Amino acid sequence: MPHILTINAGSSSVRIALFATGAPWVRLMDEKIDRIGSEAASVTADRLVQKFRTQARVATPDAIGHRVVHGMLHSQPERVTSGLLDELRRITPYDPEHLPREIALIEALQQRFPNVPQAACFDTAFHRHMPTVATLLPIPRRYSSGGVQRYGFHGLSYTFLMSELARIGDPAAARGRVILAHLGSGASLAAVLNGSCIDTSMGFTPAAGLVMGTRSGDLDPGLVRYLALTESMSAPQFQTMVNHESGLIGISETSADVRDLLEREGADSRAREALEVFCYQAKKWIGAYAAALGGVDTLVFAGGIGENSAPVRCRICDGLQFLGIEIDEALNERHAARISTGAVAVRVIRTDEEIVIADLTRRALEMTDEGAET
Protein backbone atom coordinates (compact mmCIF):
# COMPACT_ATOMS: atom_id res chain seq x y z
CA MET A 1 0.00 0.00 0.00
CA PRO A 2 2.48 2.68 -1.07
CA HIS A 3 -0.23 5.35 -1.57
CA ILE A 4 -3.20 5.83 0.74
CA LEU A 5 -6.02 8.28 -0.01
CA THR A 6 -7.85 9.57 3.07
CA ILE A 7 -11.42 10.87 3.11
CA ASN A 8 -12.55 13.04 6.01
CA ALA A 9 -16.18 13.93 5.31
CA GLY A 10 -18.06 16.52 7.31
CA SER A 11 -21.56 17.93 6.99
CA SER A 12 -20.55 20.72 4.59
CA SER A 13 -17.07 19.80 3.34
CA VAL A 14 -14.72 16.92 2.63
CA ARG A 15 -10.99 17.01 3.27
CA ILE A 16 -8.93 14.63 1.17
CA ALA A 17 -5.23 13.82 1.41
CA LEU A 18 -2.85 11.41 -0.27
CA PHE A 19 0.04 9.86 1.63
CA ALA A 20 3.05 7.86 0.59
CA THR A 21 3.77 5.24 3.23
CA GLY A 22 7.02 5.37 5.10
CA ALA A 23 8.62 6.62 8.25
CA PRO A 24 7.61 9.36 8.40
CA TRP A 25 4.55 9.58 6.17
CA VAL A 26 4.89 11.84 3.11
CA ARG A 27 1.84 13.98 2.32
CA LEU A 28 1.54 14.25 -1.46
CA MET A 29 -1.80 16.05 -1.61
CA ASP A 30 -4.06 17.94 0.78
CA GLU A 31 -7.30 19.37 -0.59
CA LYS A 32 -10.65 20.49 0.72
CA ILE A 33 -13.96 20.36 -1.12
CA ASP A 34 -16.37 22.95 0.30
CA ARG A 35 -20.09 23.48 0.04
CA ILE A 36 -21.13 19.89 -0.48
CA GLY A 37 -24.36 20.65 1.41
CA SER A 38 -27.09 18.27 0.33
CA GLU A 39 -25.54 17.31 -3.00
CA ALA A 40 -25.62 13.64 -3.92
CA ALA A 41 -22.67 11.54 -2.81
CA SER A 42 -22.03 10.62 -6.43
CA VAL A 43 -21.49 14.29 -7.25
CA THR A 44 -19.16 14.72 -4.28
CA ALA A 45 -17.28 11.59 -5.32
CA ASP A 46 -16.88 12.92 -8.86
CA ARG A 47 -15.47 16.19 -7.48
CA LEU A 48 -13.18 14.24 -5.19
CA VAL A 49 -11.88 12.01 -7.98
CA GLN A 50 -11.33 15.02 -10.20
CA LYS A 51 -9.26 16.66 -7.46
CA PHE A 52 -7.28 13.46 -7.04
CA ARG A 53 -6.56 13.07 -10.73
CA THR A 54 -5.47 16.67 -11.21
CA GLN A 55 -3.45 17.02 -8.01
CA ALA A 56 -2.01 13.58 -7.25
CA ARG A 57 1.10 12.09 -8.77
CA VAL A 58 -0.39 8.62 -9.11
CA ALA A 59 -3.21 7.32 -11.29
CA THR A 60 -4.93 5.21 -8.63
CA PRO A 61 -4.55 4.99 -4.85
CA ASP A 62 -3.50 1.66 -3.38
CA ALA A 63 -5.96 2.03 -0.50
CA ILE A 64 -8.64 4.43 0.69
CA GLY A 65 -9.34 5.26 4.32
CA HIS A 66 -12.51 6.93 5.59
CA ARG A 67 -13.33 8.73 8.80
CA VAL A 68 -16.55 7.16 10.02
CA VAL A 69 -18.01 9.19 12.85
CA HIS A 70 -20.00 6.43 14.59
CA GLY A 71 -18.59 2.96 15.14
CA MET A 72 -20.59 1.88 18.19
CA LEU A 73 -18.62 -1.03 19.70
CA HIS A 74 -15.80 -1.11 17.15
CA SER A 75 -12.50 -0.45 18.89
CA GLN A 76 -10.25 -0.89 15.84
CA PRO A 77 -10.29 0.26 12.21
CA GLU A 78 -11.82 -2.28 9.87
CA ARG A 79 -11.65 -3.18 6.21
CA VAL A 80 -14.83 -2.23 4.36
CA THR A 81 -16.90 -5.27 3.44
CA SER A 82 -20.53 -5.75 2.48
CA GLY A 83 -21.12 -6.97 6.03
CA LEU A 84 -19.65 -3.81 7.55
CA LEU A 85 -21.71 -1.60 5.22
CA ASP A 86 -24.86 -3.51 6.23
CA GLU A 87 -23.99 -2.91 9.89
CA LEU A 88 -23.42 0.80 9.31
CA ARG A 89 -26.78 1.05 7.56
CA ARG A 90 -28.45 -0.61 10.56
CA ILE A 91 -26.95 1.87 13.00
CA THR A 92 -27.77 4.96 10.91
CA PRO A 93 -30.43 6.05 13.47
CA TYR A 94 -27.56 6.53 15.94
CA ASP A 95 -26.01 9.19 13.70
CA PRO A 96 -28.33 10.35 10.93
CA GLU A 97 -26.29 13.52 10.50
CA HIS A 98 -23.11 11.74 9.31
CA LEU A 99 -23.49 8.05 8.54
CA PRO A 100 -25.69 8.25 5.41
CA ARG A 101 -23.20 10.48 3.59
CA GLU A 102 -20.21 8.46 4.79
CA ILE A 103 -21.77 5.21 3.58
CA ALA A 104 -22.75 6.76 0.26
CA LEU A 105 -19.21 8.07 -0.29
CA ILE A 106 -17.70 4.66 0.42
CA GLU A 107 -20.07 3.07 -2.10
CA ALA A 108 -19.44 5.78 -4.69
CA LEU A 109 -15.69 5.31 -4.42
CA GLN A 110 -16.10 1.55 -4.67
CA GLN A 111 -17.67 2.15 -8.07
CA ARG A 112 -14.90 4.49 -9.21
CA PHE A 113 -12.02 2.42 -7.78
CA PRO A 114 -13.47 -1.13 -7.77
CA ASN A 115 -10.16 -2.89 -7.09
CA VAL A 116 -8.93 -0.58 -4.33
CA PRO A 117 -9.44 -1.80 -0.74
CA GLN A 118 -11.10 0.64 1.68
CA ALA A 119 -11.03 0.91 5.45
CA ALA A 120 -13.33 2.54 8.01
CA CYS A 121 -11.64 4.45 10.85
CA PHE A 122 -14.06 5.13 13.68
CA ASP A 123 -14.18 8.39 15.63
CA THR A 124 -15.73 6.57 18.59
CA ALA A 125 -12.94 4.00 18.98
CA PHE A 126 -10.73 6.28 21.13
CA HIS A 127 -13.43 6.29 23.82
CA ARG A 128 -14.35 2.61 23.77
CA HIS A 129 -12.71 1.81 27.10
CA MET A 130 -14.27 4.58 29.17
CA PRO A 131 -15.51 3.32 32.53
CA THR A 132 -19.16 2.35 32.82
CA VAL A 133 -19.91 5.39 34.96
CA ALA A 134 -18.98 7.59 32.00
CA THR A 135 -21.00 5.66 29.41
CA LEU A 136 -24.31 4.93 31.16
CA LEU A 137 -27.21 7.28 30.44
CA PRO A 138 -29.61 7.85 33.36
CA ILE A 139 -32.66 6.49 31.54
CA PRO A 140 -34.42 3.09 31.89
CA ARG A 141 -31.77 0.38 31.82
CA ARG A 142 -33.46 -1.55 29.00
CA TYR A 143 -32.26 1.03 26.47
CA SER A 144 -28.59 0.40 27.20
CA SER A 145 -28.92 -3.17 25.93
CA GLY A 146 -29.86 -1.68 22.55
CA GLY A 147 -26.75 0.45 22.43
CA VAL A 148 -28.14 3.69 23.85
CA GLN A 149 -25.18 5.06 25.80
CA ARG A 150 -22.52 7.76 25.72
CA TYR A 151 -19.97 7.09 22.97
CA GLY A 152 -17.87 10.22 22.42
CA PHE A 153 -16.46 11.49 19.14
CA HIS A 154 -13.45 13.39 17.71
CA GLY A 155 -11.47 10.25 18.46
CA LEU A 156 -9.19 10.50 15.43
CA SER A 157 -8.13 13.98 16.50
CA TYR A 158 -7.57 12.82 20.07
CA THR A 159 -5.52 9.87 18.83
CA PHE A 160 -3.21 12.27 17.01
CA LEU A 161 -2.93 14.65 19.97
CA MET A 162 -1.92 11.86 22.35
CA SER A 163 0.65 10.53 19.89
CA GLU A 164 2.05 14.03 19.47
CA LEU A 165 2.32 14.47 23.24
CA ALA A 166 4.29 11.23 23.37
CA ARG A 167 6.48 12.32 20.46
CA ILE A 168 7.48 15.60 22.14
CA GLY A 169 8.21 13.80 25.39
CA ASP A 170 5.36 15.05 27.59
CA PRO A 171 5.36 12.51 30.47
CA ALA A 172 1.62 12.95 31.01
CA ALA A 173 0.93 11.15 27.72
CA ALA A 174 1.79 7.79 29.26
CA ARG A 175 1.40 8.39 32.98
CA GLY A 176 -0.47 11.53 33.83
CA ARG A 177 -3.63 13.59 33.67
CA VAL A 178 -4.42 15.16 30.29
CA ILE A 179 -7.37 17.29 29.17
CA LEU A 180 -7.78 17.53 25.41
CA ALA A 181 -9.88 20.37 23.98
CA HIS A 182 -10.79 19.96 20.31
CA LEU A 183 -12.44 23.32 19.65
CA GLY A 184 -13.78 23.98 16.18
CA SER A 185 -17.18 24.28 14.56
CA GLY A 186 -17.69 20.95 16.27
CA ALA A 187 -16.22 21.05 19.76
CA SER A 188 -15.57 18.58 22.54
CA LEU A 189 -13.20 17.82 25.40
CA ALA A 190 -11.77 14.55 26.66
CA ALA A 191 -10.17 13.49 29.93
CA VAL A 192 -7.27 11.05 29.59
CA LEU A 193 -5.67 9.27 32.54
CA ASN A 194 -2.43 7.33 32.01
CA GLY A 195 -3.07 7.17 28.28
CA SER A 196 -6.71 6.00 28.44
CA CYS A 197 -9.81 8.12 27.93
CA ILE A 198 -12.01 8.16 31.02
CA ASP A 199 -14.63 10.71 29.90
CA THR A 200 -15.59 13.02 27.06
CA SER A 201 -18.13 15.77 26.57
CA MET A 202 -19.93 14.47 23.47
CA GLY A 203 -22.28 11.64 24.32
CA PHE A 204 -24.85 9.56 22.44
CA THR A 205 -24.56 11.94 19.48
CA PRO A 206 -22.10 14.66 18.43
CA ALA A 207 -24.71 17.27 19.36
CA ALA A 208 -24.08 16.78 23.09
CA GLY A 209 -21.67 18.51 25.43
CA LEU A 210 -20.12 21.89 24.76
CA VAL A 211 -21.91 24.58 22.75
CA MET A 212 -20.59 24.55 19.15
CA GLY A 213 -20.83 26.51 15.93
CA THR A 214 -24.35 25.41 15.01
CA ARG A 215 -24.97 22.63 17.58
CA SER A 216 -26.58 23.31 20.92
CA GLY A 217 -24.56 21.03 23.15
CA ASP A 218 -26.33 19.80 26.29
CA LEU A 219 -29.96 20.89 26.71
CA ASP A 220 -32.73 20.37 29.24
CA PRO A 221 -34.71 17.41 27.82
CA GLY A 222 -37.92 19.14 28.88
CA LEU A 223 -37.36 21.52 25.98
CA VAL A 224 -38.48 18.78 23.55
CA ARG A 225 -41.95 18.60 25.07
CA TYR A 226 -42.21 22.36 25.54
CA LEU A 227 -41.51 23.11 21.87
CA ALA A 228 -43.83 20.31 20.78
CA LEU A 229 -46.66 21.90 22.81
CA THR A 230 -46.00 25.56 22.03
CA GLU A 231 -44.78 25.35 18.42
CA SER A 232 -45.91 21.89 17.30
CA MET A 233 -42.23 21.11 16.67
CA SER A 234 -41.67 17.57 15.44
CA ALA A 235 -38.73 15.34 16.33
CA PRO A 236 -37.07 15.92 12.91
CA GLN A 237 -37.53 19.67 13.28
CA PHE A 238 -35.97 19.55 16.75
CA GLN A 239 -33.06 17.53 15.33
CA THR A 240 -32.52 20.18 12.66
CA MET A 241 -32.67 22.98 15.21
CA VAL A 242 -30.14 21.52 17.66
CA ASN A 243 -27.69 20.53 14.92
CA HIS A 244 -27.91 23.37 12.42
CA GLU A 245 -29.60 26.42 14.00
CA SER A 246 -28.24 26.53 17.55
CA GLY A 247 -24.91 27.06 19.29
CA LEU A 248 -23.02 30.21 18.34
CA ILE A 249 -25.24 30.94 15.36
CA GLY A 250 -28.35 30.52 17.49
CA ILE A 251 -27.17 32.84 20.26
CA SER A 252 -25.58 35.49 18.05
CA GLU A 253 -28.10 35.28 15.18
CA THR A 254 -25.29 36.42 12.89
CA SER A 255 -22.44 33.91 12.63
CA ALA A 256 -21.16 30.53 13.77
CA ASP A 257 -17.57 31.68 13.16
CA VAL A 258 -15.61 32.79 16.22
CA ARG A 259 -13.56 35.20 14.07
CA ASP A 260 -16.70 37.07 13.05
CA LEU A 261 -17.98 37.16 16.62
CA LEU A 262 -14.69 38.56 17.94
CA GLU A 263 -14.86 41.35 15.38
CA ARG A 264 -18.44 42.20 16.30
CA GLU A 265 -18.46 41.74 20.08
CA GLY A 266 -17.68 45.39 20.83
CA ALA A 267 -20.80 46.62 19.07
CA ASP A 268 -23.06 43.57 19.19
CA SER A 269 -24.12 42.18 22.58
CA ARG A 270 -25.37 38.96 20.98
CA ALA A 271 -21.93 38.25 19.53
CA ARG A 272 -20.35 38.98 22.91
CA GLU A 273 -22.79 36.71 24.72
CA ALA A 274 -22.19 33.86 22.26
CA LEU A 275 -18.46 34.04 22.97
CA GLU A 276 -19.06 34.28 26.70
CA VAL A 277 -21.24 31.15 26.69
CA PHE A 278 -18.68 29.22 24.64
CA CYS A 279 -15.73 30.13 26.86
CA TYR A 280 -17.70 29.71 30.08
CA GLN A 281 -18.85 26.22 29.13
CA ALA A 282 -15.36 25.16 28.03
CA LYS A 283 -14.00 26.40 31.36
CA LYS A 284 -16.63 24.38 33.23
CA TRP A 285 -15.73 21.20 31.32
CA ILE A 286 -12.05 21.70 32.13
CA GLY A 287 -12.93 22.10 35.79
CA ALA A 288 -15.12 19.00 35.71
CA TYR A 289 -12.41 16.91 34.11
CA ALA A 290 -9.80 18.17 36.54
CA ALA A 291 -12.11 16.83 39.24
CA ALA A 292 -12.56 13.49 37.45
CA LEU A 293 -8.80 13.14 36.93
CA GLY A 294 -7.81 14.34 40.40
CA GLY A 295 -5.95 17.31 38.90
CA VAL A 296 -4.39 18.10 35.56
CA ASP A 297 -0.84 17.91 34.24
CA THR A 298 -1.37 18.91 30.60
CA LEU A 299 -4.08 20.85 28.79
CA VAL A 300 -4.10 20.74 24.98
CA PHE A 301 -5.93 23.15 22.66
CA ALA A 302 -6.59 21.90 19.11
CA GLY A 303 -9.11 22.37 16.31
CA GLY A 304 -9.73 25.52 14.29
CA ILE A 305 -10.58 27.65 17.33
CA GLY A 306 -8.22 26.00 19.77
CA GLU A 307 -5.24 26.32 17.41
CA ASN A 308 -5.89 29.82 16.06
CA SER A 309 -7.83 31.94 18.55
CA ALA A 310 -5.57 33.39 21.24
CA PRO A 311 -8.41 35.45 22.79
CA VAL A 312 -10.60 32.38 23.23
CA ARG A 313 -7.79 30.35 24.80
CA CYS A 314 -7.06 33.23 27.17
CA ARG A 315 -10.68 33.64 28.22
CA ILE A 316 -11.15 29.92 28.79
CA CYS A 317 -8.06 29.71 31.00
CA ASP A 318 -8.75 32.93 32.90
CA GLY A 319 -9.71 31.98 36.47
CA LEU A 320 -8.21 28.48 36.30
CA GLN A 321 -5.04 29.50 38.13
CA PHE A 322 -6.23 27.47 41.13
CA LEU A 323 -5.61 24.38 38.99
CA GLY A 324 -2.09 25.51 38.10
CA ILE A 325 -3.16 26.82 34.66
CA GLU A 326 -1.41 30.11 33.93
CA ILE A 327 -1.15 31.55 30.42
CA ASP A 328 1.73 33.70 29.20
CA GLU A 329 0.12 36.45 27.12
CA ALA A 330 3.00 36.85 24.69
CA LEU A 331 3.37 33.12 24.09
CA ASN A 332 -0.37 32.80 23.63
CA GLU A 333 -0.49 35.60 21.06
CA ARG A 334 2.28 33.89 19.09
CA HIS A 335 0.41 30.55 19.18
CA ALA A 336 3.51 29.00 20.70
CA ALA A 337 3.69 25.24 21.17
CA ARG A 338 3.55 25.79 24.94
CA ILE A 339 1.71 28.90 26.13
CA SER A 340 1.87 28.41 29.90
CA THR A 341 4.18 29.38 32.74
CA GLY A 342 2.44 27.53 35.56
CA ALA A 343 2.62 23.98 36.82
CA VAL A 344 0.25 22.75 34.12
CA ALA A 345 1.64 22.47 30.59
CA VAL A 346 -0.84 24.24 28.32
CA ARG A 347 -0.07 23.32 24.73
CA VAL A 348 -1.34 24.30 21.29
CA ILE A 349 -1.16 21.39 18.84
CA ARG A 350 -2.32 21.45 15.24
CA THR A 351 -4.31 18.26 14.92
CA ASP A 352 -4.04 15.97 11.90
CA GLU A 353 -6.92 13.53 11.50
CA GLU A 354 -5.85 12.62 7.96
CA ILE A 355 -2.49 11.14 8.96
CA VAL A 356 -4.27 9.08 11.62
CA ILE A 357 -6.72 7.80 9.00
CA ALA A 358 -3.78 6.82 6.77
CA ASP A 359 -2.03 4.99 9.61
CA LEU A 360 -5.18 3.19 10.76
CA THR A 361 -6.04 2.23 7.17
CA ARG A 362 -2.64 0.64 6.68
CA ARG A 363 -3.01 -1.18 9.98
CA ALA A 364 -6.51 -2.46 9.18
CA LEU A 365 -5.59 -3.74 5.73
CA GLU A 366 -2.33 -5.33 6.88
CA MET A 367 -4.21 -7.14 9.65
CA THR A 368 -6.76 -8.37 7.10
CA ASP A 369 -4.01 -9.61 4.78
CA GLU A 370 -2.21 -11.38 7.63
CA GLY A 371 -5.45 -13.05 8.67
CA ALA A 372 -6.06 -14.24 5.09
CA GLU A 373 -2.56 -15.72 4.92
CA THR A 374 -2.96 -17.71 8.10
N, C-alpha and C positions, 0 to 999 in steps of 0.2 A: 504493500500500500504506500508507494512513494508520494502520492498526492491525495490529500483529503480535503474535500469541499465541506464547509460547515454552513449550516442554515440556522439562523437565530431569528425566528419569526415572532413579531409582536402584533398588537392589534392594529397598528397603522403603518408599520414599516417592517422590512426584513433586512437584516445585516448578513452579508455573505462574505466568507473569507476562504482562501485557498492556502493550504500549508504543504510544504515539502517536509517529509518526516526526517528526523535526525535529532541530534543533541547539540545545540538546542533546535527547536522547530524553526523553520524559515517561512515567514509569511510572504506569499507571492502576490496576493491580491486581498484587498479589503474594501468592500463596497457596501453602500446602503441604498435600498430601494424604498423611497418614501411614498406616502399617500396611497397605500394599497386599499385602505378603507374596506368597502364591501365588494371589491372586484373579485371575480371568480379565481379560484386557485390556479386554474389553467392559464389565466392571463398573467398572474404573478409569476408562475413557473416559466412562462415564455420570456418575461422580462429578465428573470434571474438567469436563464440560460444564455440570453443575449449578452448580458453583462459578462458572464463567464467566458463566452467565446471571443469577446472583443478585448477583455482585459487579461485573461489567463495566458500562460505560456504553454499550456498543454491542451490537447483536443478533448480529452475526456478525463474526469477524475477517476481515481482508483477506488475511492470510497466516498460516501456522503454521510455526514453526521448531522442530526437534527436535535435542537433543543425541544424537548417535550415538557411542557409545564407540569402536567400532572401524571405521576407514575404510581400513585397509590402505594402498594406494598413493595414495589421494585426498589431494591437497594443498590443495583448495579446497572450500567448501561446494557443494552440488549440489541442484538441484531434484529432488524425488521423482518418479520415473517408474516404470512397471512394470519397466523394465530395471534400474533401480537396486535396486528391491526384490528382484528375482531374484538380483542380485549379492550383496546382503546375506544372503539366505537361504543362498547357496552358502558364504559365509565364516562362517556361524554356528559351526562347530567352533573357530574362532579365539577366539571369545568367547561361550561358551554361557551365561555368567552374565548378560549384558546384552542381546545382540542379539535373542533371541527376543521379549522383552517390548517392546523398542523398535520392532521391526517390527510387532508386533501392535497397538501403540498408534497407529502411523502409519495402519495399515489401518482401525482402528476410527474414527479421526477422519476418514478419507476418507469413510466411510459417513455420518457425522453432519454433515460439512461438504463435500459432494461437489463444490462449485464453488470451493472455497478452495485455492489452491496451497500446497504444503508444501515445505520444504527440509530437508535433512540437513546438520548441522554436526558435523564429525568431530573427536573429541578427539585423534586421532592426528596430525592435519594439522600441528600446531605443530612436531612432531619430524621431519617428513618429510625434512629436509635435513641430518640428522645425518651425520657422516662414517661411512664404511664400518666403520671400526674400532669404532664405537659401536653398530653394528647387527648385525654378524655374531655368530652363536652358535657356540661351539666344538664343533660336532657335525659329522657327515659333510656335506660341501659340497652333496650332492645335495638336501638338505632346503631349503636357502636358495632354490633355484629354484622351490619350491612355496610360497614366502612365509613360511617359518619363520625369523623374525628378531626382533630387538628393535624394538619400535614406540614405546613410551612413551604415556602417557595424561595426563589432566588438562590437555590442551592448551587448552581454552577458558578455564580459569582462568589459565593462564600467558599467554595472549594478552591478557587483561585486565590482568594485573599489569605486563606490559611496556608496554602503552599508558598505564597510570597513571604509571609511572616517567617516561615521556616527557612526560606532561602536567605533572608537578610539576617538570620541569626537571632530573632526575637525568642527568648526562652519560653515565653508564655504560649507559643504555638504548640509545644508538646506538653508542657507541664505548667499550666497557669490559667488565668481567668481573662478571657477575651470577649469584648463586645464588638460585634461587627455591625456597621450601619450602612446599608446599601440604600442611598437616598437619591432617587431619580423621579421620573414621572410615576413609576411604581416604587414604593418605598417600604422597607422592612428592616428590622434589627434581629440579630441572633446572639444568643449567649452560648459561649463555647468554654467548656471546662476540660482541661487536660486533653485537648484535641477533639473532643466530642461535643456535638450540639446538645444542649439540655433544654433549650426553649427558643422560640422565635415568635415574632409578632403576628405574621400572617397565619391564618388558621385553616379552616375547612376550604376556604377559597382565597384567592389573592386580593379580595376586596376587604379583608379583615385587617385589623391592627392600626397602624399609623395612618393619619390622613395623607392622601397622595394628590397627584395632579388632578385627576378627575374621579378618583375613587374615594368613598367616604371614610374608609377605615371602620373601626368598631362603632356600632350604633345600638341604641336601646331597641330591643326587639319589639317593644310595644308600638314603635313607629309604624310597623307593617300594618297592624290592625287600624291604627288611627288614620292613616292615609287611605286605607280601603273604605273606611266609614265616611270620611270627610270629602274625599276626592274620587271615590270609586276606583282607586288605583289597583290595577291587577298585579299579580306576581311578576309577569314579564316587564311591566312598566316600572315596577320597583327595582328589578334587576338592572334595567337600563339606567335608572336614576342614580343608583349607588355606584355603578361602574363608569358612567360616562358624563354625568352632569353634576357631580358632587366634588368633594375635596376642595382644592384651591380654586378651581373654576367656579364651584358652587358658592363658596364664601365670597370671593372677590367679584364675581359676575363679569369679570373682564378677561382673565387669563389663567391658564394652568401652569404657566412658565414662571419660575421663581425670578428670572432675570427681569421680566416685565414688571412683576410685583415690586421688586426692589426699586425700580425706576419710578414707580407711581406712588409708593407708600407715603411720601411726604405730602402729597396733595389728595390722596384717595384713602379714606379710612378703611374701606373694604379691603383694599390691597394690603394695608398694614395689618389688619386683623387676620387675614389669611396667613400671612407670614408668622404672626404671633402664635396662632393655633398650631401651625406646623412645628415650629421650634419648641413650643411648650410641650407638645405631645412627645416629640423625640426625646426631650429632656426627661420626661416621666418614664419612658421606656428604658432609658439608660439607668435611671435610678432603680427601677424595678429589677433589672437584670443584675445590677450590682448587688442587690439584696439576694437574688437567687444564687449568685455565684459566691457570695460571701466576700465581696470586694471586687476590684478590677485592677488588672495589671496593664492591659493594653486596650485602647479604643481605636477602631479603624473607621475612617470615613471613606466611602467609595460611592460609585454611581455618579450620574451627571451633576447632581447638586452637591453631593458630598465631596467630589473631587474638585469642583470649580467655584463654589460659592464660599468665599472666606467669611462674609457677613453671617451667613446661616450657621456655619461651623462655630463662629464666635458666640452667637446668641444661644445656640444649643448648650454650649459648655459653660456659659456664664452662670454662676451659682453652684457649680458642681465641684468647687474647690474642696469641699468637705470630703470628697471621694479621692482627692489627690490629683484632680484634673485641672491643670492650669495651662492656659494657652499663651504662647508668646505672639504678640500682635504682629510683629515684623515677619516672623516665620510663617504665620498664618496667611498674611497677605501675599507672600511669595509662593504659596502652595507647596511649602517645603515637605519633604518626605516625613519628617517628624516636626510637629508644630507645638510641642509642649515643653515646659520646663519643670513640671512637677514630677511626683513619684510615678504617675501613670504615663505610659508612652502613648501619646495621641498621634496617630499616623494618618497620612493621606496616601492612598494606594489606588492607582488607576486599574480598575478591574478589567479582566479579559476573559469573557465567557467563551469566546470563539476558540481560544487555544485549549481550553478545558474540553470543549466539544471534540476537538481534533484528537486529543489524548485519549478521551474515553472511547471514541469511535475505534481507534486503533486497538485499544484494549479489548473491546467487545468482540471485534472481528477476529482478533488473534485467538481469543478464548474459544470462539466458535470453531475456528479451523483446527485448533488443538484437540477439541472434543471430537471432531469428525475423524481425525487421524487415529485416535485411540478407539 
